[in-house]
Amino acid sequence: MDFDVLFLGSGQGAWNGAIPMAKAGLRVGVIEEGLFGGVCTNRGCNAKITLDRPVALLRQIEAMQGQGITGVPQLNWEDNMSHKHAVIDQLAAANQQKLIAAGVKTIIGHGVFQDEHTLVVDGQSYTAEKIVLVTGRLPHRLTIPGNELFHDSTDFLAMPQMPARVTLIGGGYIAMEFATIANAFGADVTVILRGQQVLRDFYPPYVEEVIKDLTQRGVKFHFNETLQEAQETSQGIELRGANGYRHLTDYVVDATGRVPRLDGMNFEKIGLATTAEGIPVNGYLQTNLPHIYGTGDVLVKTVPKITPVAAYESQYLARLFTGKTIEPIQYPIIAQTVFTSPRIATAGVSPMVAAAHPDRYTVTSVDYAAKDWFHQVGNEPLNLITFVHDQEGYLVGVTNLGPDAVETVNGLLDVMNQKIKAPDQEELIYIFPSLAHSYMKYI
């Protein structure tokens, strides 16, 4: 065999495990046909948060008008995009060099299975004892006439100019985050949804606050609309739907979700089991073929399909393959967020689940913006947090709506995962003043 472990794909679910495997003495290879580091590094999370940074700063400045600051700066999309390229474009080569420096062989090209232990790239065969699938997901595309006029998230994150009218189709992460960014940079933004549910993974009362804020800023939400076709006209792109629905725009982002990348690699030839949701695996991340594993968003799983989870799975395989564990993977409490303004971040038991089981959980909420002096320093117009405790008094869930929601929920992950409760919490002495000092007062 050429390799002990061969990864198909180079995203977070690959290099986080490939490097420690190689350093432990395993012969490791990574096949990549695009940019090293995968979607998140090059065409997703990193690019999005770079483009959103001016928006977050602008919100802070807006909140402090008349509180020591006078005047609101203008945002410039072209400058912002140039900054994004300066930060992001170098990452793919840097990721490849990290692999090479650790002793991982990088193979550039499209990998196709020849048999259960062999992948072919541009006519060259590579064999491995174990193969790890890190093929990720692709943007879903609406199958309606005129969908060739639509763009996906990759396109939006590389737009050279901000169009005058931007339309997002969908109500998930991508639609809401892009609506936030495009609106802040001056576009006339419309969000079209087939139903009424927005950000289904998050606490509905907090989602409603985000929708309210975006609406006040000029974003229009068109609920319960079924699009049937799109057509280019002299006035722009016309979207047409049921019951005579019409909408004119300049730029359409199909944000209707993402689907697992399963085609074009001969999975069916080797008998690899797949479903419409992705690749099923067991507790050891094995597919139905015991020497083929998977990590990341391509998997069928109940935990969030987010970057830190893919990295965690890859690191788990490094421990498994090097003999540091023989146990199945055990996921800790996992936090997730949506980068709107304000942010929503959540971890553990949701307030919805807790409310449905009052015999098991206690729910408490705090209006930070009204009650906490440290949050009033920034004159925050909106900052709400909800805690969930179990009957033994352990913090088991937290959801925060506010500009610092990410850092607040990140900090409370340790309290939940380490099962720290009063009086042990008194042993945690934080800098004063700080976010941590503030939230520890309330849990």
VEXDREN-2710 file (C-alpha; in Angstrom, 1 decimal):
% VEXDREN-2710
k/r/px/py/pz
1/MET/0.0/0.0/0.0
2/ASP/1.2/3.5/-0.8
3/PHE/-0.4/5.1/2.4
4/ASP/-1.6/4.1/5.8
5/VAL/-4.3/6.8/5.5
6/LEU/-5.5/8.7/2.4
7/PHE/-7.9/11.6/2.7
8/LEU/-10.2/12.5/-0.2
9/GLY/-10.7/16.2/0.4
10/SER/-8.5/18.7/2.3
11/GLY/-11.0/20.6/4.5
12/GLN/-11.2/20.8/8.3
13/GLY/-12.1/17.2/8.5
14/ALA/-8.8/16.2/6.8
15/TRP/-5.8/18.4/7.8
16/ASN/-6.7/18.5/11.5
17/GLY/-6.1/14.8/11.6
18/ALA/-3.7/14.3/8.8
19/ILE/-0.9/16.4/10.4
20/PRO/-0.9/14.6/13.8
21/MET/-1.1/11.2/12.0
22/ALA/1.9/12.0/9.9
23/LYS/3.8/13.3/12.9
24/ALA/3.1/10.0/14.6
25/GLY/4.8/8.1/11.8
26/LEU/1.8/7.1/9.6
27/ARG/2.2/7.5/5.8
28/VAL/-0.5/10.0/5.0
29/GLY/-1.8/11.5/1.8
30/VAL/-4.4/14.2/1.0
31/ILE/-6.2/14.5/-2.4
32/GLU/-7.6/17.9/-3.3
33/GLU/-9.0/19.1/-6.6
34/GLY/-9.6/22.6/-5.5
35/LEU/-8.2/24.9/-2.8
36/PHE/-6.5/23.3/0.2
37/GLY/-8.5/23.9/3.3
38/GLY/-11.9/23.3/1.8
39/VAL/-15.0/25.5/1.6
40/CYS/-14.9/27.0/5.0
41/THR/-11.3/28.3/4.7
42/ASN/-11.5/29.6/1.2
43/ARG/-15.1/30.1/0.1
44/GLY/-17.2/30.1/3.3
45/CYS/-16.7/31.0/7.0
46/ASN/-13.4/32.8/6.8
47/ALA/-14.5/35.0/3.8
48/LYS/-17.9/35.7/5.3
49/ILE/-16.6/36.8/8.7
50/THR/-14.0/39.0/7.0
51/LEU/-16.7/40.7/4.9
52/ASP/-18.9/41.1/7.9
53/ARG/-16.3/42.7/10.1
54/PRO/-17.1/46.3/9.0
55/VAL/-20.8/45.6/9.6
56/ALA/-20.1/44.6/13.2
57/LEU/-18.0/47.7/13.8
58/LEU/-20.6/49.9/12.2
59/ARG/-23.3/48.5/14.6
60/GLN/-21.1/49.4/17.5
61/ILE/-20.6/53.0/16.2
62/GLU/-24.3/53.4/15.5
63/ALA/-25.1/52.4/19.1
64/MET/-22.7/54.9/20.5
65/GLN/-24.0/57.9/18.6
66/GLY/-24.4/60.7/21.1
67/GLN/-22.5/58.7/23.7
68/GLY/-19.1/60.1/22.9
69/ILE/-19.2/59.4/19.1
70/THR/-20.6/61.7/16.5
71/GLY/-20.9/60.6/12.8
72/VAL/-21.2/57.2/11.1
73/PRO/-18.6/56.1/8.6
74/GLN/-19.5/55.0/5.1
75/LEU/-18.9/51.3/4.2
76/ASN/-17.1/50.6/0.9
77/TRP/-17.7/47.2/-0.7
78/GLU/-14.8/47.3/-3.1
79/ASP/-12.3/48.1/-0.3
80/ASN/-13.9/45.4/1.8
81/MET/-13.6/42.8/-1.0
82/SER/-9.9/43.8/-1.5
83/HIS/-9.3/43.3/2.2
84/LYS/-11.0/39.9/2.0
85/HIS/-8.8/38.8/-0.9
86/ALA/-5.7/40.0/1.0
87/VAL/-6.6/37.9/4.1
88/ILE/-8.2/34.9/2.5
89/ASP/-6.4/34.2/-0.8
90/GLN/-3.1/33.2/0.8
91/LEU/-4.7/30.6/3.1
92/ALA/-5.0/27.7/0.5
93/ALA/-1.2/27.7/-0.2
94/ALA/-0.5/28.1/3.5
95/ASN/-2.7/25.1/4.3
96/GLN/-0.9/22.9/1.7
97/GLN/2.5/23.9/3.1
98/LYS/1.4/23.0/6.6
99/LEU/0.6/19.5/5.3
100/ILE/3.8/19.2/3.4
101/ALA/5.9/20.4/6.4
102/ALA/4.3/17.7/8.6
103/GLY/5.2/15.0/6.1
104/VAL/1.8/14.6/4.4
105/LYS/1.9/14.0/0.6
106/THR/-0.4/16.4/-1.2
107/ILE/-2.0/15.1/-4.4
108/ILE/-3.7/17.6/-6.7
109/GLY/-6.6/16.4/-8.8
110/HIS/-10.0/14.7/-8.8
111/GLY/-10.0/11.4/-7.0
112/VAL/-12.1/8.5/-8.2
113/PHE/-12.4/5.0/-6.6
114/GLN/-11.0/2.1/-8.6
115/ASP/-11.6/-0.3/-5.8
116/GLU/-12.1/-0.2/-2.1
117/HIS/-8.4/0.5/-1.4
118/THR/-7.5/2.5/-4.6
119/LEU/-8.1/6.0/-5.7
120/VAL/-7.2/7.2/-9.2
121/VAL/-6.1/10.8/-9.8
122/ASP/-5.4/11.9/-13.3
123/GLY/-4.5/8.3/-14.3
124/GLN/-2.2/7.7/-11.3
125/SER/-3.3/5.1/-8.8
126/TYR/-2.9/5.5/-5.0
127/THR/-3.6/2.7/-2.6
128/ALA/-4.2/3.0/1.1
129/GLU/-5.0/0.8/4.1
130/LYS/-7.6/3.4/5.3
131/ILE/-9.4/6.0/3.3
132/VAL/-11.2/9.0/4.8
133/LEU/-13.9/10.8/2.9
134/VAL/-14.0/14.6/3.4
135/THR/-16.0/15.6/0.4
136/GLY/-18.3/18.1/2.1
137/ARG/-21.4/19.6/0.7
138/LEU/-22.4/21.7/-2.3
139/PRO/-25.0/24.5/-2.7
140/HIS/-28.5/23.2/-3.4
141/ARG/-30.0/24.6/-6.6
142/LEU/-33.6/25.2/-7.2
143/THR/-34.8/23.3/-10.3
144/ILE/-36.9/25.9/-11.9
145/PRO/-36.7/27.5/-15.4
146/GLY/-34.2/30.3/-15.3
147/ASN/-32.1/29.0/-12.4
148/GLU/-29.0/29.7/-14.4
149/LEU/-29.5/33.3/-13.5
150/PHE/-29.0/32.5/-9.8
151/HIS/-25.8/32.8/-7.8
152/ASP/-24.6/30.7/-4.9
153/SER/-22.6/31.6/-1.7
154/THR/-19.3/31.3/-3.4
155/ASP/-20.3/33.9/-6.0
156/PHE/-21.6/36.3/-3.3
157/LEU/-18.4/36.1/-1.3
158/ALA/-16.4/37.2/-4.3
159/MET/-18.7/39.9/-5.8
160/PRO/-16.5/42.8/-7.1
161/GLN/-19.4/45.3/-6.7
162/MET/-22.5/45.3/-4.5
163/PRO/-25.6/45.2/-6.8
164/ALA/-28.4/47.8/-6.1
165/ARG/-31.0/45.1/-5.5
166/VAL/-30.1/41.7/-3.9
167/THR/-32.5/38.9/-3.4
168/LEU/-31.9/35.9/-1.1
169/ILE/-34.0/32.7/-1.5
170/GLY/-34.2/30.8/1.7
171/GLY/-34.3/31.3/5.5
172/GLY/-31.2/29.6/6.8
173/TYR/-27.7/30.8/7.9
174/ILE/-26.6/31.9/4.4
175/ALA/-29.7/33.9/3.6
176/MET/-29.8/35.7/6.9
177/GLU/-26.0/36.4/7.1
178/PHE/-25.9/37.7/3.5
179/ALA/-29.0/39.8/4.0
180/THR/-27.3/41.4/7.0
181/ILE/-24.1/42.2/5.0
182/ALA/-25.8/43.3/1.8
183/ASN/-28.2/45.6/3.6
184/ALA/-25.3/47.2/5.6
185/PHE/-23.5/47.9/2.3
186/GLY/-26.4/49.7/0.8
187/ALA/-28.3/47.1/-1.2
188/ASP/-32.0/46.9/-1.4
189/VAL/-32.4/43.4/0.1
190/THR/-35.4/41.0/-0.2
191/VAL/-35.6/37.6/1.4
192/ILE/-38.0/35.1/-0.2
193/LEU/-39.1/32.0/1.7
194/ARG/-41.3/29.1/0.7
195/GLY/-42.7/28.9/4.2
196/GLN/-42.5/31.1/7.4
197/GLN/-39.6/29.5/9.3
198/VAL/-36.4/31.4/9.6
199/LEU/-33.3/29.9/11.3
200/ARG/-35.0/26.8/12.4
201/ASP/-32.1/25.7/14.7
202/PHE/-32.4/28.8/16.9
203/TYR/-34.7/30.1/19.6
204/PRO/-37.8/31.6/17.8
205/PRO/-38.2/34.7/20.0
206/TYR/-34.6/35.7/19.4
207/VAL/-35.0/35.0/15.7
208/GLU/-38.0/37.3/15.6
209/GLU/-35.8/40.0/17.1
210/VAL/-33.3/39.6/14.3
211/ILE/-36.0/39.7/11.7
212/LYS/-37.5/42.8/13.3
213/ASP/-34.1/44.5/13.3
214/LEU/-33.4/43.7/9.7
215/THR/-36.9/44.8/8.7
216/GLN/-36.4/48.2/10.4
217/ARG/-33.2/48.6/8.4
218/GLY/-35.1/48.0/5.2
219/VAL/-34.8/44.3/4.5
220/LYS/-38.1/42.9/3.1
221/PHE/-39.3/39.4/3.9
222/HIS/-41.7/37.7/1.5
223/PHE/-43.1/34.6/3.2
224/ASN/-45.1/31.7/1.8
225/GLU/-43.9/32.2/-1.8
226/THR/-43.3/29.3/-4.2
227/LEU/-41.0/30.4/-7.0
228/GLN/-41.8/28.8/-10.4
229/GLU/-39.4/30.5/-12.8
230/ALA/-36.9/33.4/-13.4
231/GLN/-36.5/35.5/-16.5
232/GLU/-34.0/38.2/-17.5
233/THR/-35.8/41.4/-18.5
234/SER/-34.8/44.9/-19.4
235/GLN/-35.6/46.0/-15.8
236/GLY/-33.7/43.2/-14.2
237/ILE/-34.3/39.6/-13.2
238/GLU/-37.9/38.9/-12.7
239/LEU/-38.8/36.1/-10.3
240/ARG/-42.3/34.6/-10.8
241/GLY/-44.2/32.5/-8.4
242/ALA/-47.6/31.0/-7.7
243/ASN/-50.7/33.2/-7.5
244/GLY/-49.2/35.9/-9.7
245/TYR/-46.2/36.7/-7.5
246/ARG/-43.6/38.9/-9.2
247/HIS/-40.4/40.3/-7.9
248/LEU/-37.7/42.4/-9.8
249/THR/-34.1/42.3/-8.7
250/ASP/-30.5/42.6/-10.0
251/TYR/-28.8/39.7/-8.2
252/VAL/-30.3/36.4/-6.8
253/VAL/-28.6/34.2/-4.3
254/ASP/-30.0/30.6/-4.1
255/ALA/-29.6/30.0/-0.4
256/THR/-32.0/27.1/-0.2
257/GLY/-29.4/24.9/1.6
258/ARG/-26.6/22.6/0.9
259/VAL/-26.4/18.9/-0.2
260/PRO/-23.8/16.2/0.3
261/ARG/-21.2/15.9/-2.4
262/LEU/-21.6/12.3/-3.4
263/ASP/-21.3/12.2/-7.2
264/GLY/-18.4/11.6/-9.6
265/MET/-16.2/9.5/-7.3
266/ASN/-17.5/6.0/-8.0
267/PHE/-19.0/5.4/-4.6
268/GLU/-21.6/3.1/-6.2
269/LYS/-18.9/1.0/-7.9
270/ILE/-17.3/0.0/-4.6
271/GLY/-20.7/-0.5/-2.8
272/LEU/-20.4/2.5/-0.5
273/ALA/-23.7/3.2/1.2
274/THR/-25.1/6.7/0.8
275/THR/-28.4/8.4/1.3
276/ALA/-29.9/11.7/0.2
277/GLU/-28.6/13.2/3.6
278/GLY/-25.1/12.0/3.1
279/ILE/-22.9/9.0/4.1
280/PRO/-24.0/7.0/7.2
281/VAL/-21.2/6.1/9.6
282/ASN/-21.0/4.3/13.0
283/GLY/-19.6/5.5/16.3
284/TYR/-16.1/5.1/14.9
285/LEU/-16.9/7.2/11.8
286/GLN/-16.7/4.0/9.7
287/THR/-18.9/3.6/6.6
288/ASN/-20.4/0.3/5.7
289/LEU/-16.9/-0.5/4.3
290/PRO/-14.9/-0.9/7.5
291/HIS/-11.6/0.6/6.1
292/ILE/-13.4/3.6/4.7
293/TYR/-14.2/6.4/7.1
294/GLY/-15.8/9.9/6.8
295/THR/-15.7/13.3/8.5
296/GLY/-17.4/16.6/8.2
297/ASP/-20.5/17.8/6.5
298/VAL/-20.9/14.9/4.1
299/LEU/-21.9/12.6/7.0
300/VAL/-25.4/11.8/8.2
301/LYS/-25.4/12.9/11.8
302/THR/-27.5/14.7/14.4
303/VAL/-24.8/17.1/15.6
304/PRO/-24.4/20.4/13.8
305/LYS/-22.6/20.3/10.5
306/ILE/-20.2/23.0/11.2
307/THR/-16.4/23.5/10.9
308/PRO/-15.4/22.8/14.6
309/VAL/-17.3/19.5/14.4
310/ALA/-15.4/18.4/11.3
311/ALA/-12.1/19.3/13.0
312/TYR/-13.1/17.4/16.1
313/GLU/-13.9/14.3/14.1
314/SER/-10.6/14.5/12.2
315/GLN/-8.7/14.8/15.5
316/TYR/-10.6/11.8/16.8
317/LEU/-9.5/9.7/13.9
318/ALA/-5.9/10.7/14.6
319/ARG/-6.2/9.3/18.1
320/LEU/-8.0/6.2/16.8
321/PHE/-5.6/5.4/14.0
322/THR/-2.5/6.0/16.3
323/GLY/-3.8/3.8/19.1
324/LYS/-4.5/6.5/21.6
325/THR/-8.2/5.5/21.9
326/ILE/-10.3/2.4/21.1
327/GLU/-13.5/4.1/22.1
328/PRO/-16.2/5.4/19.8
329/ILE/-16.4/9.2/19.3
330/GLN/-18.1/11.1/22.1
331/TYR/-19.2/14.6/21.1
332/PRO/-19.2/17.3/23.8
333/ILE/-21.8/20.0/24.0
334/ILE/-21.4/21.9/20.7
335/ALA/-22.1/25.6/20.2
336/GLN/-23.3/27.2/17.0
337/THR/-24.1/30.7/15.9
338/VAL/-25.5/32.8/13.1
339/PHE/-23.5/35.9/12.2
340/THR/-26.3/38.3/11.9
341/SER/-26.3/41.7/13.6
342/PRO/-27.0/41.1/16.4
343/ARG/-25.6/37.5/16.6
344/ILE/-27.5/34.6/18.0
345/ALA/-25.4/31.8/19.6
346/THR/-26.6/28.7/21.4
347/ALA/-25.3/25.6/23.0
348/GLY/-26.8/22.6/24.9
349/VAL/-30.5/22.2/25.7
350/SER/-32.5/24.8/23.9
351/PRO/-35.2/26.9/25.6
352/MET/-37.8/25.2/23.4
353/VAL/-36.9/21.8/24.6
354/ALA/-36.6/23.0/28.2
355/ALA/-40.1/24.6/28.1
356/ALA/-41.6/21.3/26.9
357/HIS/-40.1/19.5/29.9
358/PRO/-40.7/21.7/33.0
359/ASP/-40.2/18.7/35.2
360/ARG/-36.6/18.4/34.0
361/TYR/-35.4/21.9/33.4
362/THR/-35.6/25.5/34.7
363/VAL/-35.4/28.4/32.3
364/THR/-34.3/31.9/33.3
365/SER/-33.8/34.9/31.0
366/VAL/-31.9/38.2/31.5
367/ASP/-32.2/41.4/29.6
368/TYR/-28.5/42.3/29.5
369/ALA/-29.2/45.6/27.8
370/ALA/-31.5/46.7/30.6
371/LYS/-29.9/45.1/33.6
372/ASP/-26.2/44.7/33.2
373/TRP/-24.1/47.8/33.5
374/PHE/-21.2/46.4/31.5
375/HIS/-23.4/45.8/28.5
376/GLN/-24.8/49.3/28.9
377/VAL/-21.3/50.7/28.5
378/GLY/-21.6/50.0/24.8
379/ASN/-25.2/51.3/24.8
380/GLU/-26.4/48.0/23.3
381/PRO/-30.0/48.3/22.1
382/LEU/-30.6/44.6/22.2
383/ASN/-28.9/41.9/24.3
384/LEU/-30.9/39.0/25.7
385/ILE/-29.7/35.7/27.3
386/THR/-31.6/32.6/28.3
387/PHE/-30.1/29.9/30.6
388/VAL/-31.3/26.3/31.1
389/HIS/-30.5/24.4/34.3
390/ASP/-31.3/20.8/35.1
391/GLN/-32.9/19.7/38.3
392/GLU/-29.5/19.2/39.9
393/GLY/-28.6/22.8/39.3
394/TYR/-26.1/22.3/36.4
395/LEU/-26.1/24.7/33.5
396/VAL/-27.1/22.6/30.5
397/GLY/-28.1/25.2/27.9
398/VAL/-27.5/28.8/27.0
399/THR/-28.8/31.0/24.1
400/ASN/-27.7/34.6/23.7
401/LEU/-28.9/37.3/21.3
402/GLY/-26.4/40.2/21.2
403/PRO/-23.2/41.6/19.6
404/ASP/-21.0/39.4/22.0
405/ALA/-23.1/36.3/21.8
406/VAL/-20.3/34.2/20.3
407/GLU/-17.8/35.0/23.1
408/THR/-20.5/34.6/25.8
409/VAL/-21.6/31.2/24.7
410/ASN/-18.0/30.0/24.1
411/GLY/-17.1/30.9/27.6
412/LEU/-20.1/29.0/29.1
413/LEU/-19.2/25.9/27.1
414/ASP/-16.5/25.2/29.7
415/VAL/-19.0/25.5/32.5
416/MET/-21.4/23.1/30.8
417/ASN/-18.9/20.5/29.5
418/GLN/-16.9/20.4/32.8
419/LYS/-20.1/20.4/34.9
420/ILE/-19.2/23.3/37.1
421/LYS/-21.9/24.5/39.4
422/ALA/-22.1/26.6/42.6
423/PRO/-20.2/26.7/44.8
424/ASP/-17.4/25.5/42.5
425/GLN/-18.1/28.5/40.2
426/GLU/-16.7/30.7/42.9
427/GLU/-13.3/29.2/42.2
428/LEU/-13.4/30.8/38.7
429/ILE/-12.0/34.3/39.1
430/TYR/-12.3/36.4/35.9
431/ILE/-10.9/39.8/34.9
432/PHE/-13.1/42.6/36.0
433/PRO/-14.9/44.0/34.0
434/SER/-15.4/41.5/31.3
435/LEU/-18.0/39.4/29.6
436/ALA/-17.2/36.4/31.7
437/HIS/-17.5/38.3/34.9
438/SER/-20.9/39.6/33.8
439/TYR/-22.4/36.3/32.7
440/MET/-21.1/34.4/35.7
441/LYS/-23.2/36.6/37.9
442/TYR/-26.4/35.2/36.4
443/ILE/-25.8/31.5/36.1
END
